[in-house]
Amino acid sequence: MSDAEWALVRDLLPVPVPVPVPGWLAGRGGRPEGYCHRQMIDAVRYLVDNGIKRRAMPCDFPPWPRVYAFFARWRDAGLMAELHDRLREATREAEGRKEEPVAAVVDSQSVKADATVTHASRGLDAGKKINGRKRHLLTDTLGLLLAVLVTPASTTDRDAARILLPVARGRFGRLARVWADGGYTGHLTDWTAAHLGLVLDVVRRSDDVQGFQALPRRWVVERSFA
């Protein structure tokens, strides 16, 4: 991060509560942390951005066991998700929006799985002929992540939405409308209205159009996938 980026992130860092927290912060003794949070967050972002093994961490970052211990502690305490949510809310405010969205966009993307991925967590997307996993994203109208679900690629969009949308509805009480593509048509529209109080608005692609077409609302989540 640049100094300007760190100045913004530093003020949004969540307090490490509830436990687990380092013993020295809880008054139980032990060695204080040897690396600042800026170094650790930069290292985690580097891992995610480059998709490398932890043991391949460049030497100008902290040692990989310390980076993993930091990430695991923050992940298990929900602090990584909280930091992401605070950054999203700050971005929405900077764009003149309210912190909590009232509309969202949902879509999925099938991704070929590596040979090391177990058969129990993978499947065949018959439509796209991809054997692997499927990631389901729910974003706000700016394309910022609200919820993520990973399933075998054989899972239909409608079945995944029955898991993803209730979780999002519970977290975002003002959410009232969700845009989707043709894969979410059918009984799901009535189900979301009856059980979640959400309007599921399906944006269809015209059969007369060939090639790429930026569809209203749907292009936002496509950009997030990209």
QUIFEN-V102598 format. One record per residue. N is the residue number from 0. RES is the residue in three letters. PHI is phi in whole degrees, -180 to 180 (none if undefined). Layout:
N/RES/PHI + N/RES/PHI
This chain:
0/MET/none + 1/SER/-75 + 2/ASP/-61 + 3/ALA/-67 + 4/GLU/-66 + 5/TRP/-64 + 6/ALA/-60 + 7/LEU/-75 + 8/VAL/-67 + 9/ARG/-58 + 10/ASP/-75 + 11/LEU/-103 + 12/LEU/-64 + 13/PRO/-74 + 14/VAL/-75 + 15/PRO/-70 + 16/VAL/-138 + 17/PRO/-79 + 18/VAL/-61 + 19/PRO/-84 + 20/VAL/-130 + 21/PRO/-56 + 22/GLY/-59 + 23/TRP/-70 + 24/LEU/-75 + 25/ALA/-92 + 26/GLY/77 + 27/ARG/-102 + 28/GLY/82 + 29/GLY/98 + 30/ARG/-82 + 31/PRO/-63 + 32/GLU/-61 + 33/GLY/-94 + 34/TYR/-132 + 35/CYS/-77 + 36/HIS/-64 + 37/ARG/-63 + 38/GLN/-63 + 39/MET/-67 + 40/ILE/-67 + 41/ASP/-61 + 42/ALA/-67 + 43/VAL/-64 + 44/ARG/-64 + 45/TYR/-64 + 46/LEU/-61 + 47/VAL/-67 + 48/ASP/-68 + 49/ASN/-99 + 50/GLY/63 + 51/ILE/-92 + 52/LYS/-73 + 53/ARG/-61 + 54/ARG/-69 + 55/ALA/-94 + 56/MET/-60 + 57/PRO/-58 + 58/CYS/-72 + 59/ASP/-85 + 60/PHE/-101 + 61/PRO/-60 + 62/PRO/-56 + 63/TRP/-60 + 64/PRO/-62 + 65/ARG/-71 + 66/VAL/-64 + 67/TYR/-66 + 68/ALA/-62 + 69/PHE/-62 + 70/PHE/-62 + 71/ALA/-63 + 72/ARG/-66 + 73/TRP/-70 + 74/ARG/-63 + 75/ASP/-66 + 76/ALA/-89 + 77/GLY/78 + 78/LEU/-78 + 79/MET/-63 + 80/ALA/-65 + 81/GLU/-67 + 82/LEU/-63 + 83/HIS/-61 + 84/ASP/-64 + 85/ARG/-67 + 86/LEU/-66 + 87/ARG/-64 + 88/GLU/-63 + 89/ALA/-66 + 90/THR/-67 + 91/ARG/-64 + 92/GLU/-63 + 93/ALA/-65 + 94/GLU/-91 + 95/GLY/81 + 96/ARG/-104 + 97/LYS/-76 + 98/GLU/-59 + 99/GLU/-103 + 100/PRO/-78 + 101/VAL/-109 + 102/ALA/-139 + 103/ALA/-148 + 104/VAL/-131 + 105/VAL/-122 + 106/ASP/-165 + 107/SER/-135 + 108/GLN/-145 + 109/SER/-87 + 110/VAL/-131 + 111/LYS/-64 + 112/ALA/-93 + 113/ASP/-71 + 114/ALA/-64 + 115/THR/-80 + 116/VAL/-76 + 117/THR/-66 + 118/HIS/-66 + 119/ALA/-68 + 120/SER/-112 + 121/ARG/-132 + 122/GLY/-165 + 123/LEU/-104 + 124/ASP/-85 + 125/ALA/-65 + 126/GLY/-67 + 127/LYS/-102 + 128/LYS/56 + 129/ILE/-120 + 130/ASN/-99 + 131/GLY/173 + 132/ARG/-121 + 133/LYS/-128 + 134/ARG/-105 + 135/HIS/-111 + 136/LEU/-115 + 137/LEU/-120 + 138/THR/-120 + 139/ASP/-81 + 140/THR/-74 + 141/LEU/-95 + 142/GLY/91 + 143/LEU/-85 + 144/LEU/-67 + 145/LEU/-110 + 146/ALA/-156 + 147/VAL/-137 + 148/LEU/-138 + 149/VAL/-115 + 150/THR/-135 + 151/PRO/-59 + 152/ALA/-65 + 153/SER/-76 + 154/THR/-71 + 155/THR/-74 + 156/ASP/-62 + 157/ARG/-66 + 158/ASP/-67 + 159/ALA/-67 + 160/ALA/-64 + 161/ARG/-66 + 162/ILE/-96 + 163/LEU/-71 + 164/LEU/-67 + 165/PRO/-61 + 166/VAL/-64 + 167/ALA/-66 + 168/ARG/-63 + 169/GLY/-71 + 170/ARG/-86 + 171/PHE/-120 + 172/GLY/-67 + 173/ARG/-88 + 174/LEU/-64 + 175/ALA/-129 + 176/ARG/-140 + 177/VAL/-132 + 178/TRP/-94 + 179/ALA/-149 + 180/ASP/-98 + 181/GLY/-65 + 182/GLY/-70 + 183/TYR/-108 + 184/THR/-75 + 185/GLY/100 + 186/HIS/-64 + 187/LEU/-63 + 188/THR/-60 + 189/ASP/-69 + 190/TRP/-66 + 191/THR/-66 + 192/ALA/-70 + 193/ALA/-77 + 194/HIS/-99 + 195/LEU/-116 + 196/GLY/69 + 197/LEU/-109 + 198/VAL/-94 + 199/LEU/-96 + 200/ASP/-104 + 201/VAL/-88 + 202/VAL/-98 + 203/ARG/-92 + 204/ARG/-88 + 205/SER/-72 + 206/ASP/-71 + 207/ASP/-83 + 208/VAL/-92 + 209/GLN/-110 + 210/GLY/81 + 211/PHE/-75 + 212/GLN/-143 + 213/ALA/-79 + 214/LEU/-84 + 215/PRO/-56 + 216/ARG/72 + 217/ARG/-65 + 218/TRP/-63 + 219/VAL/-65 + 220/VAL/-72 + 221/GLU/-63 + 222/ARG/-65 + 223/SER/-64 + 224/PHE/-61 + 225/ALA/-63
